[in-house]
Amino acid sequence: MSWEDADVVFSFCAVFDDYLMRRMAEKSLELKKDSVFITSSRPLPPEVVATHWEVVSAFKINGLFGLMSNNGRSSGDNDDLMFVDVMYLHKKL
């Protein structure tokens, strides 16, 4: 599948190993100039994308693993399912 026409790509890559991160970064090189790539937990590997992408922002999010119901409110006691992650916003040069 080609990524050439994508404007925005999001990857929740919190559990990706280094190999998968490198492969995804290589695939990201197909994206056009000014595209946006958002990754979780870690930025795209600089050894692959150093001259092609820049991190323009990094920010923390709070999340919840588990089922939701009741108009988006938690369906029970989910304190153990809460997590904090960092999102990296990259811009294609």
C-alpha positions as protocol buffer text, in pm:
chain_id: "A"
residue {
  index: 1
  type: MET
  ca { x: 0 y: 0 z: 0 }
}
residue {
  index: 2
  type: SER
  ca { x: 129 y: 344 z: -93 }
}
residue {
  index: 3
  type: TRP
  ca { x: 129 y: 630 z: 157 }
}
residue {
  index: 4
  type: GLU
  ca { x: 197 y: 896 z: -108 }
}
residue {
  index: 5
  type: ASP
  ca { x: -146 y: 1060 z: -85 }
}
residue {
  index: 6
  type: ALA
  ca { x: -176 y: 1066 z: 294 }
}
residue {
  index: 7
  type: ASP
  ca { x: -173 y: 1402 z: 471 }
}
residue {
  index: 8
  type: VAL
  ca { x: -182 y: 1267 z: 829 }
}
residue {
  index: 9
  type: VAL
  ca { x: -65 y: 934 z: 972 }
}
residue {
  index: 10
  type: PHE
  ca { x: -113 y: 824 z: 1333 }
}
residue {
  index: 11
  type: SER
  ca { x: 61 y: 525 z: 1487 }
}
residue {
  index: 12
  type: PHE
  ca { x: 7 y: 405 z: 1842 }
}
residue {
  index: 13
  type: CYS
  ca { x: 351 y: 246 z: 1850 }
}
residue {
  index: 14
  type: ALA
  ca { x: 405 y: 214 z: 2224 }
}
residue {
  index: 15
  type: VAL
  ca { x: 499 y: -153 z: 2194 }
}
residue {
  index: 16
  type: PHE
  ca { x: 685 y: -144 z: 1860 }
}
residue {
  index: 17
  type: ASP
  ca { x: 1040 y: -276 z: 1871 }
}
residue {
  index: 18
  type: ASP
  ca { x: 1332 y: -96 z: 1704 }
}
residue {
  index: 19
  type: TYR
  ca { x: 1299 y: -302 z: 1385 }
}
residue {
  index: 20
  type: LEU
  ca { x: 932 y: -213 z: 1339 }
}
residue {
  index: 21
  type: MET
  ca { x: 999 y: 154 z: 1416 }
}
residue {
  index: 22
  type: ARG
  ca { x: 1272 y: 161 z: 1149 }
}
residue {
  index: 23
  type: ARG
  ca { x: 1045 y: -8 z: 893 }
}
residue {
  index: 24
  type: MET
  ca { x: 764 y: 236 z: 965 }
}
residue {
  index: 25
  type: ALA
  ca { x: 1008 y: 529 z: 938 }
}
residue {
  index: 26
  type: GLU
  ca { x: 1130 y: 400 z: 602 }
}
residue {
  index: 27
  type: LYS
  ca { x: 769 y: 376 z: 482 }
}
residue {
  index: 28
  type: SER
  ca { x: 706 y: 732 z: 604 }
}
residue {
  index: 29
  type: LEU
  ca { x: 956 y: 862 z: 349 }
}
residue {
  index: 30
  type: GLU
  ca { x: 684 y: 806 z: 85 }
}
residue {
  index: 31
  type: LEU
  ca { x: 472 y: 1082 z: 239 }
}
residue {
  index: 32
  type: LYS
  ca { x: 464 y: 1419 z: 68 }
}
residue {
  index: 33
  type: LYS
  ca { x: 615 y: 1743 z: 196 }
}
residue {
  index: 34
  type: ASP
  ca { x: 424 y: 1904 z: 487 }
}
residue {
  index: 35
  type: SER
  ca { x: 254 y: 1576 z: 581 }
}
residue {
  index: 36
  type: VAL
  ca { x: 207 y: 1510 z: 951 }
}
residue {
  index: 37
  type: PHE
  ca { x: 304 y: 1189 z: 1131 }
}
residue {
  index: 38
  type: ILE
  ca { x: 199 y: 1137 z: 1492 }
}
residue {
  index: 39
  type: THR
  ca { x: 363 y: 864 z: 1697 }
}
residue {
  index: 40
  type: SER
  ca { x: 312 y: 754 z: 2054 }
}
residue {
  index: 41
  type: SER
  ca { x: 581 y: 685 z: 2315 }
}
residue {
  index: 42
  type: ARG
  ca { x: 877 y: 756 z: 2088 }
}
residue {
  index: 43
  type: PRO
  ca { x: 962 y: 968 z: 1786 }
}
residue {
  index: 44
  type: LEU
  ca { x: 1049 y: 834 z: 1444 }
}
residue {
  index: 45
  type: PRO
  ca { x: 1409 y: 706 z: 1454 }
}
residue {
  index: 46
  type: PRO
  ca { x: 1643 y: 994 z: 1363 }
}
residue {
  index: 47
  type: GLU
  ca { x: 1894 y: 763 z: 1194 }
}
residue {
  index: 48
  type: VAL
  ca { x: 1629 y: 697 z: 926 }
}
residue {
  index: 49
  type: VAL
  ca { x: 1443 y: 1029 z: 901 }
}
residue {
  index: 50
  type: ALA
  ca { x: 1689 y: 1297 z: 1018 }
}
residue {
  index: 51
  type: THR
  ca { x: 1683 y: 1503 z: 699 }
}
residue {
  index: 52
  type: HIS
  ca { x: 1320 y: 1426 z: 611 }
}
residue {
  index: 53
  type: TRP
  ca { x: 1117 y: 1486 z: 927 }
}
residue {
  index: 54
  type: GLU
  ca { x: 1128 y: 1721 z: 1223 }
}
residue {
  index: 55
  type: VAL
  ca { x: 954 y: 1685 z: 1558 }
}
residue {
  index: 56
  type: VAL
  ca { x: 751 y: 2003 z: 1592 }
}
residue {
  index: 57
  type: SER
  ca { x: 577 y: 1916 z: 1917 }
}
residue {
  index: 58
  type: ALA
  ca { x: 567 y: 1657 z: 2192 }
}
residue {
  index: 59
  type: PHE
  ca { x: 287 y: 1643 z: 2447 }
}
residue {
  index: 60
  type: LYS
  ca { x: 155 y: 1414 z: 2719 }
}
residue {
  index: 61
  type: ILE
  ca { x: -185 y: 1249 z: 2707 }
}
residue {
  index: 62
  type: ASN
  ca { x: -381 y: 1056 z: 2965 }
}
residue {
  index: 63
  type: GLY
  ca { x: -551 y: 744 z: 2838 }
}
residue {
  index: 64
  type: LEU
  ca { x: -765 y: 456 z: 2950 }
}
residue {
  index: 65
  type: PHE
  ca { x: -744 y: 96 z: 2836 }
}
residue {
  index: 66
  type: GLY
  ca { x: -1075 y: -87 z: 2853 }
}
residue {
  index: 67
  type: LEU
  ca { x: -1434 y: -73 z: 2743 }
}
residue {
  index: 68
  type: MET
  ca { x: -1628 y: 250 z: 2750 }
}
residue {
  index: 69
  type: SER
  ca { x: -2001 y: 298 z: 2783 }
}
residue {
  index: 70
  type: ASN
  ca { x: -2246 y: 550 z: 2922 }
}
residue {
  index: 71
  type: ASN
  ca { x: -2160 y: 828 z: 2672 }
}
residue {
  index: 72
  type: GLY
  ca { x: -1784 y: 783 z: 2692 }
}
residue {
  index: 73
  type: ARG
  ca { x: -1761 y: 752 z: 3068 }
}
residue {
  index: 74
  type: SER
  ca { x: -1573 y: 464 z: 3219 }
}
residue {
  index: 75
  type: SER
  ca { x: -1774 y: 146 z: 3258 }
}
residue {
  index: 76
  type: GLY
  ca { x: -1627 y: 62 z: 3598 }
}
residue {
  index: 77
  type: ASP
  ca { x: -1329 y: 92 z: 3829 }
}
residue {
  index: 78
  type: ASN
  ca { x: -1049 y: 141 z: 3576 }
}
residue {
  index: 79
  type: ASP
  ca { x: -777 y: 308 z: 3781 }
}
residue {
  index: 80
  type: ASP
  ca { x: -542 y: 21 z: 3695 }
}
residue {
  index: 81
  type: LEU
  ca { x: -611 y: 77 z: 3324 }
}
residue {
  index: 82
  type: MET
  ca { x: -503 y: 441 z: 3318 }
}
residue {
  index: 83
  type: PHE
  ca { x: -184 y: 535 z: 3135 }
}
residue {
  index: 84
  type: VAL
  ca { x: 17 y: 843 z: 3046 }
}
residue {
  index: 85
  type: ASP
  ca { x: 191 y: 857 z: 2710 }
}
residue {
  index: 86
  type: VAL
  ca { x: 381 y: 1110 z: 2502 }
}
residue {
  index: 87
  type: MET
  ca { x: 269 y: 1193 z: 2148 }
}
residue {
  index: 88
  type: TYR
  ca { x: 523 y: 1319 z: 1896 }
}
residue {
  index: 89
  type: LEU
  ca { x: 404 y: 1539 z: 1612 }
}
residue {
  index: 90
  type: HIS
  ca { x: 640 y: 1521 z: 1312 }
}
residue {
  index: 91
  type: LYS
  ca { x: 630 y: 1738 z: 1001 }
}
residue {
  index: 92
  type: LYS
  ca { x: 772 y: 1622 z: 667 }
}
residue {
  index: 93
  type: LEU
  ca { x: 1038 y: 1859 z: 534 }
}
